[in-house]
Amino acid sequence: MAVEVCVKAAVGAPDVLGDCPFSQRVLLTLEEKKVTYKKHLINVSDKPKWFLEVNPEGKVPVINFGDKWIPDSDVIVGIIEEKYPNPSLIAPPEFASVGSKIFPTFVSFLKSKDSSDGTEQALLDELKALEEHLKAHGPYINGQNICSVDMSLAPKLYHLEVALGHFKKWSVPESLSHVRNYMKLLFERESFQKTKAEEKYVIAGWAPKV
């Protein structure tokens, strides 16, 4: 039985893949492992009845390996790794939290109306920490081979690039050359190209929050 996965549809375009970075993380993991899957696009502002019946909380992403629907991208990618161990995307435990504060600091800076509130510096500090890690261990988080941490960071860095570029005319400083190269490598991967939301839908997704 094929794996089924429910992910967010685009805002205002229910037949197009949406801008949820946690949904993309799951799709990236399936693509990198060459798992065949069936994708259901869920209009989160008008969730279908069948979806709420199998998943009363109504959150995406959820996945079904044949017996029940499972929520939570952390849980989902762990199960994918167990069921489809090759190629391995397991990250060394000491690298598991690399970059984990980038997304919350990006969101704080994106929503900030006060340029002196420290949110930009907080984001830069997190990106500099990632730069140092990549300088020592790159080009990916765990060297030459991508791992689960890359699958988690790729969609978040894409949101950062698109949303801050649009709403704040801000981009990752050129001095962070390893981070910029890392983003380029991730975004050029076939798995990423197949699973990313169009930029206009990323912008539409953030617009109400900014």
DRENPA-3360 file (N, C-alpha, C; in nm, 2 decimals, always signed):
BEGIN
1 = MAVEVCVK = +0.08/-0.12/+0.00/+0.00/+0.00/+0.00/+0.09/+0.12/+0.00 ~ +0.05/+0.22/-0.09/+0.13/+0.34/-0.10/+0.12/+0.43/+0.03 ~ +0.23/+0.49/+0.06/+0.22/+0.59/+0.17/+0.14/+0.71/+0.12 ~ +0.05/+0.76/+0.21/-0.03/+0.88/+0.18/+0.01/+0.99/+0.28 ~ +0.02/+1.11/+0.23/+0.06/+1.22/+0.31/-0.03/+1.34/+0.28 ~ -0.08/+1.40/+0.39/-0.16/+1.53/+0.38/-0.07/+1.65/+0.41 ~ -0.07/+1.74/+0.32/+0.01/+1.86/+0.33/-0.08/+1.99/+0.30 ~ -0.02/+2.10/+0.34/-0.10/+2.23/+0.32/-0.11/+2.27/+0.18;
9 = AAVGAPDV = -0.23/+2.30/+0.13/-0.24/+2.36/+0.00/-0.21/+2.51/+0.01 ~ -0.19/+2.57/-0.11/-0.15/+2.71/-0.11/-0.27/+2.80/-0.07 ~ -0.24/+2.91/-0.01/-0.35/+3.01/+0.02/-0.41/+3.06/-0.11 ~ -0.54/+3.04/-0.12/-0.61/+3.09/-0.24/-0.59/+3.01/-0.36 ~ -0.52/+2.89/-0.35/-0.50/+2.80/-0.46/-0.50/+2.66/-0.41 ~ -0.62/+2.60/-0.38/-0.63/+2.47/-0.31/-0.57/+2.36/-0.39 ~ -0.54/+2.38/-0.52/-0.49/+2.26/-0.60/-0.34/+2.27/-0.62 ~ -0.28/+2.37/-0.54/-0.13/+2.39/-0.56/-0.07/+2.37/-0.42;
17 = LGDCPFSQ = +0.05/+2.31/-0.42/+0.13/+2.29/-0.30/+0.15/+2.42/-0.22 ~ +0.12/+2.41/-0.09/+0.13/+2.53/-0.01/+0.27/+2.55/+0.06 ~ +0.27/+2.65/+0.15/+0.39/+2.70/+0.20/+0.43/+2.65/+0.34 ~ +0.38/+2.54/+0.39/+0.41/+2.49/+0.52/+0.55/+2.42/+0.52 ~ +0.64/+2.48/+0.60/+0.78/+2.42/+0.60/+0.78/+2.29/+0.67 ~ +0.69/+2.26/+0.75/+0.69/+2.12/+0.82/+0.64/+2.02/+0.72 ~ +0.54/+2.06/+0.64/+0.49/+1.97/+0.53/+0.61/+1.94/+0.43 ~ +0.68/+2.05/+0.40/+0.79/+2.03/+0.30/+0.90/+1.94/+0.36;
25 = RVLLTLEE = +0.92/+1.95/+0.48/+1.02/+1.87/+0.55/+0.99/+1.72/+0.53 ~ +0.86/+1.68/+0.55/+0.82/+1.55/+0.53/+0.83/+1.50/+0.38 ~ +0.79/+1.59/+0.29/+0.80/+1.56/+0.15/+0.94/+1.54/+0.11 ~ +1.03/+1.63/+0.15/+1.17/+1.62/+0.12/+1.23/+1.49/+0.17 ~ +1.19/+1.45/+0.29/+1.24/+1.32/+0.34/+1.20/+1.20/+0.25 ~ +1.07/+1.20/+0.21/+1.02/+1.10/+0.13/+1.09/+1.10/-0.01 ~ +1.11/+1.22/-0.06/+1.18/+1.23/-0.19/+1.33/+1.18/-0.19 ~ +1.40/+1.22/-0.08/+1.54/+1.18/-0.07/+1.55/+1.03/-0.05;
33 = KKVTYKKH = +1.45/+0.97/+0.00/+1.46/+0.83/+0.02/+1.39/+0.75/-0.09 ~ +1.34/+0.82/-0.19/+1.28/+0.76/-0.31/+1.16/+0.68/-0.27 ~ +1.08/+0.72/-0.17/+0.96/+0.65/-0.13/+0.85/+0.70/-0.22 ~ +0.77/+0.60/-0.27/+0.65/+0.64/-0.35/+0.54/+0.68/-0.26 ~ +0.48/+0.79/-0.29/+0.37/+0.84/-0.20/+0.26/+0.91/-0.27 ~ +0.14/+0.91/-0.21/+0.03/+0.99/-0.27/+0.01/+1.11/-0.18 ~ +0.00/+1.22/-0.25/-0.01/+1.35/-0.17/-0.15/+1.41/-0.18 ~ -0.20/+1.44/-0.06/-0.33/+1.51/-0.06/-0.31/+1.65/-0.01;
41 = LINVSDKP = -0.36/+1.75/-0.10/-0.34/+1.89/-0.06/-0.46/+1.93/+0.02 ~ -0.44/+1.99/+0.14/-0.55/+2.02/+0.23/-0.56/+2.17/+0.24 ~ -0.68/+2.22/+0.20/-0.71/+2.37/+0.22/-0.73/+2.39/+0.36 ~ -0.64/+2.46/+0.43/-0.65/+2.47/+0.58/-0.76/+2.56/+0.62 ~ -0.81/+2.65/+0.53/-0.92/+2.74/+0.57/-1.05/+2.67/+0.54 ~ -1.05/+2.56/+0.48/-1.18/+2.48/+0.45/-1.15/+2.33/+0.44 ~ -1.12/+2.28/+0.56/-1.07/+2.14/+0.57/-1.17/+2.04/+0.53 ~ -1.14/+1.94/+0.44/-1.24/+1.85/+0.40/-1.29/+1.76/+0.51;
49 = KWFLEVNP = -1.42/+1.72/+0.50/-1.48/+1.64/+0.61/-1.40/+1.51/+0.64 ~ -1.36/+1.44/+0.53/-1.29/+1.31/+0.55/-1.16/+1.33/+0.62 ~ -1.10/+1.44/+0.60/-0.97/+1.47/+0.66/-0.99/+1.49/+0.81 ~ -1.09/+1.57/+0.85/-1.12/+1.59/+0.99/-1.17/+1.46/+1.06 ~ -1.23/+1.38/+0.99/-1.28/+1.25/+1.05/-1.16/+1.16/+1.09 ~ -1.05/+1.16/+1.00/-0.94/+1.07/+1.03/-0.83/+1.15/+1.12 ~ -0.85/+1.28/+1.12/-0.74/+1.36/+1.19/-0.82/+1.48/+1.26 ~ -0.89/+1.45/+1.37/-0.97/+1.55/+1.43/-0.90/+1.68/+1.47;
57 = EGKVPVIN = -0.77/+1.68/+1.50/-0.70/+1.80/+1.53/-0.69/+1.89/+1.41 ~ -0.69/+1.83/+1.29/-0.69/+1.91/+1.17/-0.55/+1.96/+1.13 ~ -0.45/+1.92/+1.19/-0.31/+1.97/+1.16/-0.25/+1.90/+1.05 ~ -0.17/+1.97/+0.97/-0.08/+1.91/+0.87/+0.06/+1.94/+0.91 ~ +0.16/+1.85/+0.87/+0.14/+1.73/+0.79/+0.09/+1.61/+0.87 ~ +0.02/+1.52/+0.81/-0.01/+1.39/+0.87/+0.02/+1.28/+0.76 ~ +0.06/+1.16/+0.81/+0.10/+1.06/+0.71/+0.04/+0.93/+0.75 ~ +0.01/+0.84/+0.65/-0.05/+0.71/+0.67/+0.04/+0.61/+0.60;
65 = FGDKWIPD = +0.09/+0.51/+0.67/+0.17/+0.40/+0.61/+0.08/+0.28/+0.59 ~ -0.05/+0.29/+0.60/-0.13/+0.18/+0.57/-0.24/+0.15/+0.68 ~ -0.21/+0.19/+0.80/-0.31/+0.16/+0.91/-0.37/+0.28/+0.98 ~ -0.29/+0.38/+1.00/-0.35/+0.50/+1.07/-0.28/+0.63/+1.03 ~ -0.34/+0.74/+1.06/-0.29/+0.87/+1.03/-0.20/+0.92/+1.14 ~ -0.08/+0.96/+1.12/+0.01/+1.00/+1.22/+0.05/+1.15/+1.20 ~ +0.03/+1.23/+1.31/+0.07/+1.38/+1.29/+0.22/+1.40/+1.34 ~ +0.26/+1.53/+1.33/+0.38/+1.58/+1.39/+0.50/+1.54/+1.30;
73 = SDVIVGII = +0.56/+1.64/+1.24/+0.67/+1.62/+1.15/+0.79/+1.55/+1.21 ~ +0.82/+1.58/+1.34/+0.93/+1.52/+1.41/+0.91/+1.37/+1.42 ~ +0.79/+1.33/+1.46/+0.75/+1.19/+1.47/+0.75/+1.12/+1.33 ~ +0.69/+1.19/+1.23/+0.68/+1.13/+1.10/+0.82/+1.10/+1.04 ~ +0.91/+1.20/+1.04/+1.04/+1.17/+0.98/+1.12/+1.06/+1.05 ~ +1.09/+1.05/+1.18/+1.15/+0.94/+1.26/+1.10/+0.80/+1.21 ~ +0.97/+0.80/+1.19/+0.91/+0.67/+1.14/+0.96/+0.64/+1.00 ~ +0.97/+0.74/+0.91/+1.02/+0.72/+0.77/+1.16/+0.66/+0.78;
81 = EEKYPNPS = +1.24/+0.71/+0.87/+1.38/+0.66/+0.88/+1.38/+0.52/+0.92 ~ +1.29/+0.48/+1.01/+1.28/+0.34/+1.06/+1.24/+0.25/+0.95 ~ +1.13/+0.29/+0.87/+1.07/+0.20/+0.77/+1.16/+0.20/+0.64 ~ +1.23/+0.31/+0.62/+1.31/+0.32/+0.49/+1.45/+0.36/+0.53 ~ +1.53/+0.27/+0.58/+1.66/+0.32/+0.64/+1.76/+0.36/+0.53 ~ +1.74/+0.33/+0.40/+1.84/+0.36/+0.30/+1.78/+0.46/+0.20 ~ +1.85/+0.57/+0.16/+1.98/+0.61/+0.23/+1.95/+0.67/+0.37 ~ +2.04/+0.65/+0.46/+2.03/+0.69/+0.59/+2.03/+0.85/+0.60;
89 = LIAPPEFA = +1.94/+0.91/+0.67/+1.94/+1.05/+0.69/+1.96/+1.08/+0.84 ~ +2.01/+0.98/+0.91/+2.03/+1.00/+1.06/+2.15/+1.10/+1.08 ~ +2.12/+1.20/+1.17/+2.23/+1.30/+1.20/+2.30/+1.25/+1.33 ~ +2.43/+1.28/+1.34/+2.49/+1.25/+1.47/+2.42/+1.33/+1.58 ~ +2.41/+1.27/+1.70/+2.33/+1.34/+1.81/+2.38/+1.48/+1.84 ~ +2.51/+1.50/+1.83/+2.57/+1.63/+1.86/+2.54/+1.74/+1.76 ~ +2.49/+1.69/+1.64/+2.45/+1.79/+1.54/+2.30/+1.81/+1.53 ~ +2.22/+1.74/+1.61/+2.08/+1.74/+1.60/+2.01/+1.88/+1.62;
97 = SVGSKIFP = +2.07/+1.96/+1.70/+2.01/+2.09/+1.73/+2.07/+2.21/+1.65 ~ +2.17/+2.18/+1.56/+2.23/+2.28/+1.48/+2.12/+2.36/+1.40 ~ +2.12/+2.49/+1.42/+2.03/+2.58/+1.34/+1.89/+2.58/+1.40 ~ +1.87/+2.51/+1.51/+1.73/+2.50/+1.56/+1.66/+2.63/+1.60 ~ +1.74/+2.73/+1.63/+1.68/+2.86/+1.67/+1.67/+2.96/+1.56 ~ +1.71/+2.92/+1.44/+1.70/+3.01/+1.32/+1.56/+3.05/+1.29 ~ +1.47/+2.95/+1.29/+1.33/+2.98/+1.25/+1.26/+3.07/+1.35 ~ +1.26/+3.05/+1.48/+1.20/+3.14/+1.57/+1.26/+3.28/+1.57;
105 = TFVSFLKS = +1.39/+3.29/+1.55/+1.45/+3.42/+1.55/+1.42/+3.49/+1.41 ~ +1.41/+3.42/+1.31/+1.36/+3.48/+1.18/+1.22/+3.53/+1.19 ~ +1.13/+3.45/+1.26/+0.99/+3.50/+1.27/+0.98/+3.63/+1.36 ~ +1.06/+3.63/+1.46/+1.06/+3.75/+1.55/+1.11/+3.88/+1.47 ~ +1.21/+3.86/+1.39/+1.27/+3.97/+1.31/+1.17/+4.01/+1.20 ~ +1.10/+3.91/+1.14/+1.01/+3.94/+1.03/+0.89/+4.02/+1.09 ~ +0.84/+3.99/+1.21/+0.73/+4.06/+1.27/+0.77/+4.19/+1.33 ~ +0.90/+4.22/+1.35/+0.94/+4.33/+1.43/+0.91/+4.46/+1.36;
113 = KDSSDGTE = +0.87/+4.56/+1.43/+0.84/+4.70/+1.38/+0.95/+4.79/+1.43 ~ +1.04/+4.75/+1.51/+1.14/+4.84/+1.57/+1.28/+4.79/+1.54 ~ +1.35/+4.86/+1.46/+1.48/+4.82/+1.41/+1.58/+4.81/+1.51 ~ +1.56/+4.87/+1.63/+1.66/+4.86/+1.74/+1.62/+4.76/+1.85 ~ +1.53/+4.67/+1.82/+1.49/+4.58/+1.93/+1.57/+4.45/+1.94 ~ +1.67/+4.44/+1.86/+1.77/+4.33/+1.88/+1.73/+4.20/+1.80 ~ +1.61/+4.20/+1.73/+1.57/+4.08/+1.66/+1.66/+4.05/+1.54 ~ +1.70/+4.15/+1.47/+1.79/+4.13/+1.36/+1.92/+4.07/+1.41;
121 = QALLDELK = +1.98/+4.13/+1.51/+2.10/+4.08/+1.57/+2.09/+3.93/+1.62 ~ +1.98/+3.90/+1.68/+1.95/+3.76/+1.73/+1.95/+3.66/+1.61 ~ +1.89/+3.70/+1.50/+1.89/+3.62/+1.38/+2.04/+3.60/+1.32 ~ +2.11/+3.72/+1.32/+2.25/+3.71/+1.27/+2.33/+3.63/+1.35 ~ +2.31/+3.63/+1.48/+2.39/+3.55/+1.58/+2.37/+3.40/+1.54 ~ +2.24/+3.36/+1.52/+2.21/+3.22/+1.49/+2.27/+3.18/+1.35 ~ +2.26/+3.27/+1.26/+2.32/+3.24/+1.12/+2.47/+3.23/+1.13 ~ +2.54/+3.32/+1.22/+2.68/+3.31/+1.23/+2.72/+3.17/+1.30;
129 = ALEEHLKA = +2.64/+3.13/+1.39/+2.67/+3.00/+1.45/+2.66/+2.88/+1.35 ~ +2.56/+2.90/+1.26/+2.55/+2.80/+1.15/+2.67/+2.81/+1.06 ~ +2.71/+2.93/+1.03/+2.83/+2.95/+0.95/+2.95/+2.88/+1.00 ~ +2.97/+2.90/+1.13/+3.09/+2.83/+1.20/+3.08/+2.68/+1.19 ~ +2.96/+2.63/+1.21/+2.94/+2.48/+1.20/+2.97/+2.43/+1.06 ~ +2.92/+2.51/+0.96/+2.94/+2.46/+0.82/+3.09/+2.48/+0.78 ~ +3.15/+2.58/+0.83/+3.30/+2.60/+0.80/+3.38/+2.48/+0.85 ~ +3.34/+2.42/+0.96/+3.41/+2.31/+1.02/+3.36/+2.17/+0.97;
137 = HGPYINGQ = +3.23/+2.16/+0.93/+3.18/+2.03/+0.90/+3.11/+2.02/+0.76 ~ +3.10/+2.13/+0.69/+3.02/+2.14/+0.57/+3.06/+2.04/+0.46 ~ +3.00/+2.06/+0.34/+2.91/+2.16/+0.30/+2.77/+2.15/+0.36 ~ +2.73/+2.03/+0.40/+2.60/+2.01/+0.46/+2.62/+2.00/+0.61 ~ +2.52/+1.99/+0.69/+2.53/+1.98/+0.84/+2.63/+1.87/+0.88 ~ +2.62/+1.75/+0.81/+2.70/+1.64/+0.85/+2.79/+1.60/+0.73 ~ +2.86/+1.71/+0.68/+2.96/+1.68/+0.58/+2.90/+1.67/+0.44 ~ +2.95/+1.57/+0.36/+2.92/+1.56/+0.22/+2.78/+1.51/+0.20;
145 = NICSVDMS = +2.72/+1.44/+0.30/+2.59/+1.37/+0.28/+2.48/+1.44/+0.36 ~ +2.37/+1.46/+0.29/+2.26/+1.53/+0.36/+2.20/+1.44/+0.47 ~ +2.14/+1.51/+0.57/+2.08/+1.44/+0.68/+1.95/+1.50/+0.72 ~ +1.89/+1.45/+0.83/+1.76/+1.49/+0.87/+1.76/+1.64/+0.91 ~ +1.87/+1.69/+0.96/+1.88/+1.83/+1.00/+1.87/+1.92/+0.88 ~ +1.93/+1.88/+0.77/+1.92/+1.96/+0.65/+1.77/+1.96/+0.60 ~ +1.70/+1.85/+0.61/+1.56/+1.84/+0.57/+1.48/+1.93/+0.65 ~ +1.51/+1.95/+0.77/+1.44/+2.05/+0.86/+1.47/+2.19/+0.83;
153 = LAPKLYHL = +1.60/+2.22/+0.81/+1.64/+2.36/+0.79/+1.61/+2.41/+0.65 ~ +1.62/+2.33/+0.55/+1.60/+2.37/+0.41/+1.47/+2.46/+0.39 ~ +1.35/+2.40/+0.43/+1.23/+2.48/+0.41/+1.23/+2.61/+0.49 ~ +1.29/+2.61/+0.61/+1.29/+2.73/+0.70/+1.38/+2.83/+0.64 ~ +1.49/+2.79/+0.58/+1.58/+2.89/+0.52/+1.52/+2.95/+0.39 ~ +1.44/+2.87/+0.32/+1.37/+2.92/+0.21/+1.27/+3.02/+0.25 ~ +1.20/+3.00/+0.35/+1.10/+3.10/+0.40/+1.17/+3.23/+0.44 ~ +1.29/+3.21/+0.51/+1.37/+3.32/+0.55/+1.41/+3.41/+0.43;
161 = EVALGHFK = +1.46/+3.34/+0.33/+1.51/+3.41/+0.21/+1.39/+3.49/+0.14 ~ +1.28/+3.42/+0.12/+1.17/+3.47/+0.05/+1.10/+3.58/+0.13 ~ +1.07/+3.55/+0.25/+0.99/+3.65/+0.33/+1.07/+3.77/+0.37 ~ +1.19/+3.76/+0.42/+1.27/+3.87/+0.45/+1.31/+3.95/+0.33 ~ +1.33/+3.89/+0.22/+1.36/+3.96/+0.09/+1.24/+4.04/+0.05 ~ +1.12/+3.99/+0.07/+1.00/+4.06/+0.02/+0.96/+4.17/+0.12 ~ +0.95/+4.14/+0.25/+0.89/+4.23/+0.34/+1.00/+4.33/+0.40 ~ +1.12/+4.29/+0.40/+1.22/+4.38/+0.47/+1.34/+4.41/+0.37;
169 = KWSVPESL = +1.34/+4.36/+0.25/+1.45/+4.38/+0.16/+1.58/+4.34/+0.22 ~ +1.58/+4.23/+0.29/+1.69/+4.18/+0.37/+1.74/+4.05/+0.31 ~ +1.87/+4.03/+0.31/+1.92/+3.90/+0.27/+2.04/+3.86/+0.36 ~ +2.07/+3.73/+0.35/+2.18/+3.68/+0.43/+2.31/+3.75/+0.39 ~ +2.38/+3.81/+0.48/+2.50/+3.89/+0.45/+2.60/+3.80/+0.37 ~ +2.67/+3.86/+0.27/+2.77/+3.79/+0.19/+2.89/+3.74/+0.27 ~ +2.91/+3.80/+0.39/+3.02/+3.75/+0.47/+2.99/+3.61/+0.53 ~ +2.86/+3.57/+0.53/+2.83/+3.43/+0.57/+2.83/+3.34/+0.45;
177 = SHVRNYMK = +2.94/+3.33/+0.39/+2.95/+3.26/+0.26/+2.92/+3.11/+0.26 ~ +2.95/+3.05/+0.38/+2.92/+2.90/+0.39/+2.76/+2.88/+0.40 ~ +2.70/+2.97/+0.47/+2.55/+2.97/+0.48/+2.49/+2.99/+0.34 ~ +2.54/+3.09/+0.27/+2.48/+3.12/+0.14/+2.50/+3.00/+0.04 ~ +2.62/+2.94/+0.05/+2.65/+2.82/-0.03/+2.56/+2.70/+0.01 ~ +2.54/+2.69/+0.14/+2.46/+2.58/+0.19/+2.31/+2.60/+0.14 ~ +2.26/+2.72/+0.14/+2.12/+2.74/+0.09/+2.11/+2.71/-0.06 ~ +2.22/+2.75/-0.13/+2.22/+2.73/-0.27/+2.22/+2.58/-0.30;
185 = LLFERESF = +2.30/+2.50/-0.23/+2.31/+2.36/-0.25/+2.17/+2.29/-0.22 ~ +2.11/+2.33/-0.11/+1.98/+2.27/-0.07/+1.87/+2.31/-0.17 ~ +1.87/+2.43/-0.21/+1.76/+2.48/-0.30/+1.77/+2.42/-0.44 ~ +1.89/+2.38/-0.48/+1.91/+2.33/-0.61/+1.88/+2.18/-0.62 ~ +1.87/+2.11/-0.50/+1.84/+1.97/-0.50/+1.71/+1.94/-0.57 ~ +1.71/+1.83/-0.65/+1.58/+1.79/-0.72/+1.47/+1.77/-0.62 ~ +1.50/+1.71/-0.50/+1.39/+1.69/-0.40/+1.33/+1.83/-0.36 ~ +1.42/+1.93/-0.35/+1.37/+2.06/-0.30/+1.28/+2.13/-0.41;
193 = QKTKAEEK = +1.33/+2.12/-0.53/+1.26/+2.18/-0.65/+1.12/+2.12/-0.66 ~ +1.11/+1.99/-0.63/+0.98/+1.92/-0.65/+0.88/+1.95/-0.53 ~ +0.94/+1.99/-0.42/+0.85/+2.00/-0.30/+0.83/+2.15/-0.25 ~ +0.89/+2.24/-0.31/+0.89/+2.38/-0.26/+0.76/+2.45/-0.31 ~ +0.71/+2.54/-0.22/+0.60/+2.63/-0.26/+0.65/+2.74/-0.35 ~ +0.57/+2.79/-0.44/+0.61/+2.91/-0.52/+0.63/+3.02/-0.42 ~ +0.72/+3.11/-0.46/+0.75/+3.23/-0.37/+0.63/+3.31/-0.34 ~ +0.54/+3.33/-0.44/+0.42/+3.41/-0.41/+0.33/+3.35/-0.30;
201 = YVIAGWAP = +0.33/+3.22/-0.29/+0.25/+3.15/-0.19/+0.32/+3.16/-0.05 ~ +0.45/+3.16/-0.05/+0.52/+3.19/+0.08/+0.49/+3.33/+0.13 ~ +0.50/+3.42/+0.04/+0.47/+3.56/+0.07/+0.32/+3.58/+0.12 ~ +0.23/+3.51/+0.05/+0.09/+3.52/+0.09/+0.07/+3.46/+0.22 ~ +0.14/+3.35/+0.25/+0.13/+3.28/+0.38/+0.17/+3.37/+0.50 ~ +0.28/+3.45/+0.48/+0.33/+3.54/+0.59/+0.26/+3.67/+0.59 ~ +0.20/+3.72/+0.49/+0.14/+3.85/+0.48/+0.05/+3.89/+0.60 ~ -0.04/+3.80/+0.64/-0.13/+3.84/+0.75/-0.05/+3.85/+0.89;
209 = KV = +0.06/+3.79/+0.90/+0.14/+3.79/+1.02/+0.23/+3.90/+1.04 ~ +0.26/+3.97/+0.93/+0.36/+4.08/+0.92/+0.30/+4.21/+0.95;
% end
